[in-house]
Amino acid sequence: MKLYSTAAVLLGLLTQVLAASLSTDALPADFKPPQVFKNTNLVHVISLEKNYVKEQLNVVVENVSKEPQSEYYVPFTTEQIARVGGFEAKDRKVVDSAAFKVEPVHTESSVQYYRISLPTPLKAGAQQTLGISFFSLKAYRPLPASVKQDEQQFLVHDFSAYAPSAYVTLKQKTEVKAASATIPDYTTIAASGGDAKSPQKQGTKLTYGPFGEKPAGAVSAASVRFEFTKPVTHVSLLEREIEVSHWGGNVAFEERYMLHNRGANLSSQFNRAKWAQTQFYNPPCVALKEIKMPLHVGSADPYFTDTIGNVSTSRFRSNKREALLELKPRYPIFGGWNYPFTVGWNSDASLLLRKTAGDGFVLRVPFLEGPKQAEGVEYGQINLRVLLPEGAENVKFSVDIPESSIAASSIGIHKTYLDTIGRTSVNIQAKNLVDEFRDRHVIITYDSTLASALRKPVVIFLSMLAMYASAWVIGSVRVGFEKK
């Protein structure tokens, strides 16, 4: 298991390095997007309600060139783009609009871009409303960095009061939604005209602007410090393995987590007596003490282990409407503490696998399950491996998470015990995702013939027959000396 974890991490890093070095989208340091658009109106919404940042840009774009245009750029710094994930763009005015094609564009400067390809080029003088959304991981820093066990926790988020834009923006405003109304510190700047001060505070929301015309790349540094009464849960690595068995009619799941609380550290030693007292009146707690994992209906046989061994403090509820696995870590996870653990379960293959015409099969499983916490969970890297039955052919797969977050994908062969030619595996590596993508799926189609299904039992039968025959032959040999 440790060998697989190390190999997966090294493979992920190597893939990212090669992708960056071999990318055909690498642009020179002096690259600037052509000024063929202008933003006539822009609303920037920054949500700090969970332990990751969700940003939305609702912008009315106008083509100011003389030719139809289809490529719109969104700028980020090199430091920012390394933490950005789940980048999606849609037509804001079309209900259930399909996501536009989005791809990262690397440059040799400190400014990087995401390029949005419009499905239909925007005609000269025409306008379109874009809905752009993305997430930022590791976006907070605790201030103070250390607190007492029962003390309040405050987080700081740094941002720009002007939305990131590679084009001139005529009118804009920025809304910041904090996790609580306790916001002791925030940056104030001059609003449009320089008379009034911005932002306006209403409960948990701060509104910067409206601002007048701003040039491309305009930045106004700002920060907000707010109370966050929950753990800041970060999973640096999730290894998710799904094994499909036709003979057993079962789909087995196993997930290995490297979990970390990025909240404020303890300023003194952990006091277990004080911790036991809090269990009676249950105050807001910045330590992670319980993990809830909603599973697919029909899941069964769950298990929960960590580096020490089996953890018995778990509860599993399963019925026709839900399958909920509730876990209690071996110890409360305070800021700066780690907790690596493994969880697994089985599911009836008939709920996830469907047979099509001929020898075809269709497998549909969630790309991400895992904890579902009120404070949210962020994932730095996810390695998904789906093991199909031995001899699976014509394998094709699709995944509906944002393409910009997929680092690598491949189809290979994985050999385990009693295998002959090895099992076909689908491998997908993703980065910078959050638990809001729990409803996204992986769909795999493949062919599996009767001969492929019979290969393993026939090989096992012949091996056992050969072993018994060899034992009989050896037992028939007479060894010893006899008198003449």
N, C-alpha and C positions, 0 to 999 in steps of 0.2 A: 504494500500500500504506500509506504514511504517512498519506495523507488518510483512508483507511478506518479506520485505527487511531484517529486523533484523533476522527473522527465517532462511532465506536463508543463511545469513552470518554465523550464529551459526552452521547450519547444515554442511556448507562447512568446517568450522574449525574442527568440531567434526569428520567429515569423514576423513580429512587429518591426524588428531591425531591418530584415530583408525587404519588407513592404515599403518602409520609409526610404531605403536606399535605392530600390528599383522602381519606385513609383513614377509613372509616366506623367503625373500631374505636378511634378516638382517645377516651380516657377522661380525666376530670378529674384534677387533681393529687392529690386526696384519695381516689382510688379504692383500695379494698382488697378483695381477693376475699372473697366471703361465706364465713364459717367453717362450711361444711357438711361438711367432711371433717376427718379426723385421720389422721396417719401412725402406725400401730401399730408398724411396724418398718421401718427404712430402712438400706440398705447403699449407700454412696457409693464408687465405684471411680474413681480418677484415674490414668490411664495416661500416663506420661512417657517411654515407650519409643521414641517417634518424635519428629520435630521439630515435631509438633503435639500437642495434648493431647486425649485421648479420655476423656470422662466418662460413666459409667453410674450411673443411679439405679434400684435395685431396691427398690420400696417397696410395702408392703401398705397399701392405702387403705381406710378405713372411712367410710361415710356416717353422720354423727352427726345429720343433720336428720330431719325427719318426712316429707319428700317425696323422691321419686327425684331424683337429681342426675346431670348428665352433663358438667359443665364443670369441669376441674381445671387450676389455674394453677401455673406454675413461674416464680419471679421471677429477674430479672437486673438489674444496674445498667446504665445507658445505655452505659457504656464496655464492659462485657462483651458486651452483646447485639450490638454492632457487629462483634464478632469471632467470634460463635457461628454455626455452620452445621451442616447435616446433622442437624437436630433431628428425632428420630423417637420414637414411643411405641407400644408393643405390649402385648398381654396376655402377661405373663411365663409363665403356666402353659399356654398353648395353643401347641403346636408349629406353626411356620410361620404364625403369626398375621399377618393383614394389618395394616399400619400404620394407626393411628388418624389422624383428621384433626387437623392441628396448624396453628395460625396465630399470627403475632406480634400482640400487642396493644400499641398505643402509648398512653402516658399523658403528661401534662404535668409529671410529676415525674421524679426521678432513678431511679425503679424502673420497669422495663419487664417485660412478661410474655410467655410463650408459653402459649397456651390449648389444652388437649387436650380434644377432644370424644369422649367415650366412645360407641361405636356403639349400646350399649344402656344406658339410664339405670340407675344403681346404686340399688337399692332401699334404703329406710331400714334402717339397722343391718347392711346387707350389706357384704362386703369384696371387694376385687379387687386382684390383684398386677400392678403396672405395671412394665414395663421401659422406661426412658427413656434414650436415648443422644444425645449431641451432641458436637461437636468445637469446640475453641477455637484460632483462629489467632493468630499473633504473641503467643504465650503465655509466651515466655521472654525473659530478658535475660542476656547474658553477664556474668560477674563472675569475674575482672577483664574490663573491656571490651576490652582490648587484650592480646595475648599474642605471644610470639615464634613464629617459623615452625614450630619443632619442639616447642612447649610444649603442655601439657595445656589443654583447654578445659573450663570449668565454666559451667553454666547455672543460673539461678534461676527458680523458678516460685512465684508468690504465689497463695494460695487461702484458703478458709475450712475449718477443721476440722469445722464444722457444715455439712451439706448445705444448698443453697438450697431453701427451702420457704416457701410462703405459708400453711402450716397448722401446728398443734401437732404435734410429733413426740415420741412416747413413748419410743422406743429407736432408737439409730442408732450407726453407726461408719463411719469413713472409711479406705479403703485407698489408699495412694499407691505406685505401682509405678514406680521410677526406671529409667533406661536402663542403669545400672551399679550395682555394690555400693559404689562409691566415693562416699559421701555425707558430705562433711566437716561440713556445717552443716544443721540443721533445727530448727524451732520445737518446743519441748516445752510441754505444757499439762497441767493437772490432769485426771485421768480422773474417772469417776463416783465421787462420795463425797469427792473431794478428797484422797485418800490417795496413790494410785499416780500415777506420771507417765506421760504419753502423748506420743509413740507407742512401740510395741514394734517393734524393727528385726529383721528376718529377711532376710538377704541384700540383695536389691534392693527389698524391700517394707517400708513403714512403715505401722503400723496405729494410727489414732487412735480411742480409745474402748474399749469401748462407753460411750455417754453416756446419761444419764437424760432425763427429759422436758425439752424445750426449746420456748420459745414460737415463734410464727410470725415469720419474718424474723431469727432468731438467727444471729449471725455471730461467729466466733472466728478472727481473722487469723492466718495461718501462712504459712511459706515453706520451701522445701527447695532446697538447692544441691547439684548432683550433676555428675559428670563425663559429658561427652558427646563421644565420640571421632569423630563424623561431622559432615558439613556440615549446616547448618540451611537447607535448600533451600525457598525461597519464590518462587512464581510470582505476581507481582502482576497480570498480565494474560495470558490465553491466548485467542487468536483462532483458532478451529477452523472450517475451511470444508470442506464436503463437496459435491462436484459429481457429479450422476448423469447419465450419458449412455446413452440407449437405443441410438443408432446405433453407438456404439463398444463397447457391452456392458461399460462400465467405470464404476467409482466412484472418483473422484480425491479424495484427502485432502491438505490442507495445514494446518499448525499453526504459528502465530507466537507465540513465547514472550518475555516480559519476566521473566527469571530473576534472582534475587538471593540471596546467601548472608547470612543474618541472624546468623551466628555472630560470635565475637570478632574484631575487626580485628587486623591485623598491627601490632606495636609498632615495627617497623623495616622498612627496605626489603626487598622480596622478593629472596632470594638464589637465583639460578638454579642455581649450582653445588651448593649444599646440597640443592636440590630434586632435581637429577639423581642425587645419591648415594642418596636415599631410595627411588629406583625399584628398587634392587638388593635391599633387604631388606623393602620394603613395610610400613612401620609404620602404626599407626592414623593417619589423616589427616583434618583438619578442613576441607580444601579439596575442592571437588567437581572430580574429575579424569576421571570417566567417567559416561556416562548410558546406561542400558539401557532400550530401548523394545520390549516385546513387542507385536507387531502381530497383526492377524487373519490366520489361516492362509490362504495364497494371495496375500498382499500381494507387490508387485513394484515395481521401478523406484524405489527410494528416493533422495532427495537431501537434502543437509544444507548449509545456508548460514548465514552471519551477516552483520553489517553490512559486513564487508570483502569478502566474496564466498564462493565455494564452499570448503567445508572437506573435505579429502580423508581426514582421519583418522577414518574410519568403517568399520564392518564389518557386513555383512548376511548372516544365515544363514536360509535358507528351505527347508523340506521339508514332508512331509505332516503333520507333528505340530506344527511351530512356525514362526514368522517373527519373528526377533529382530534388531533394529537396535541396534548398539552404537556410540555416538558418543563422541568425545574432543574436548572444547572446545579452542579455539585456545590457551588458557592455563588453568592451574589457578585455580579460582574460590575465593578465600579470603574470610573474613568481611568484609562491607562491599562486596564486588565485585559487579558486574552482568555479565550476559551475555545480550544479546538474540540470538535465533537463530530460524531457520525450518527446518522439516523437512516433507517430503511424500512421498507414495507412491501407488500405484495398486492397485486390487483388482478382481478379476473380479466383474462385477455379478451373476452367477448365484449367488454365495455370500451376497449381501446383499439381493437383490431377488427378489421372487416375484410372478408374475402370477396374478391371481385370475379369477373369472368375468367375461366381457365385456371391458371396457377397464380393469379395475381392476388396481392394483399395490400391493404392500406392501413397504416398505423398513424394514429393521431394522439399525441401526448403533449402536455404542457411543456413549454420550453423552461419555465421557471415555476416552482411551487414554493416550498420553504416557508419561513416565518411570515405571519401577517400581524404586525404590531401597530398599535395606534400611532406610534412615533415614526413608523416607517423603517425600512431596512435598505441600505445601499450596498451594491456589489462591485468591487473593483475588477474582478475577473471571474468569468464562469467558463468552465470546461465541461461540455456536455458530450457524452459518448453513448450511443445507442447500439447495442449488440443485437444483430438480427440472427435468425436461425442459420446454421451452417449450410452453405450452398446457396444462399440467397443471391439472385441475379437481377440484372436490369434495375439497379437501385437508383432511385431519384428522390430528392428531398427538397422541401421548401420550408422557410421559417418566416413568420410575420413580425419579428422584432425589427426595429429600424436597421437598415443595411449599414448605416454609418457606425453602428456599434459592433458589427461582426468583424473580428480580427482575422479569422481564418476558418476554413471549412474543408473537409476532405472525406473520402471514402477509402477505407483500408481493410486490413485483415487482422483479427485478433485471435490468438490461439490460447485455449485453456485446456484443462485436463479432459481426456477422452475425445478431443477433437482430432479430425483427420486432416482436412485442408484448412481449418480455421474458420472463424465466424466473421461475416462481413460486419464492419463497424462504420457508423456515421459519426464523424467528429466535428463539433462546432465550438469555436472559441469566441466569446463575446467579452466586451469590457464596458465598464461604466454604465451599469443598468441599475434600476431600482425596482422595488416590489410592485410598482404600478404596472409592470409588464407581466404580471402573473397570469393574465388572461390570454397571452399570446401562445401559439402552438407551433409544434414541429409536425409536419406531415411527410411521411415516408411511404413511397410505393415500391414494391419489389415483387419478384416472382420466386416461388419456392415449389419445386416439383416433388412428386412422390418419391422419386429416386433419391433426391437430396435428403428427404425426411427419413428414408430407410437406411441411409448410408451409415449413420452412427450405430443403430442397434445391430445391423449386420456385422459391422466391424467388431463390436463388442462380443457378439455371439461367436464369431470365428476366432477371436482372440481367446475366449474362454475354452472353446473346443480344442484349440491348439495347445493350451496350457494343460488341459486334462489328458490329452493324447501324449504330451511330453512326459507328464507325471506317470502315466501307465507304462510307457516305454522304459523310463528310468527304473520304475519299480519292478519290471520284468527281468532286468539284468541281474544275473546271479554273481555275486562277488564273494569269494572265499576259496578255501582249499578243501579238497575231498580226498579220502583214502582210496588207493588203488585196490 
